[in-house]
């Protein structure tokens, strides 16, 4: 997969392509794409192949947030911020990936403690944007 390619430019291009794919397939298969990226496995289903050989799932988000290249981490935080705040079906992911959605936010929080200040700034701006958007959408609930 291009998200774990040895070249940083390819990983950045893969993140950009993934963002485009998530906007193209709105309300169809995005939840499954997010499950693959996070490495989610439904505990109630077992594949036939798993009876015969061991299978593993990679958490691509964890790999990208810990990338050695700062530009990859920066592109990852920008992509996550875009997915969390601007994706039209972002709330569809909440019900299916509820504990994993919290992990997505934790990746943004991890960016706050990055050694490069620009990445910390991007993470902070993403949190601010998500907070402002949540305040606008849930204004009545916050007033009560």
Number of C-alpha atoms within 10 A of each C-alpha: 7 15 20 14 12 9 12 19 14 15 23 22 15 17 21 15 13 15 16 11 13 20 16 12 12 15 14 11 11 19 20 14 15 18 17 15 16 20 16 15 12 7 6 5 7 10 8 8 9 10 9 8 7 7 9 8 11 12 14 16 20 15 13 22 21 16 17 11 13 17 16 23 23 24 20 24 26 20 17 22 22 15 17 21 18 13 15 13 18 17 12 14 18 14 11 14 19 13 10 17 18 11 15 21 17 12 20 23 17 16 24 20 13 18 10 13 12 15 24 20 16 19 26 16 15 22 19 12 16 18 13 13 14 13 14 11 11 11 11 9 8 10 7 5
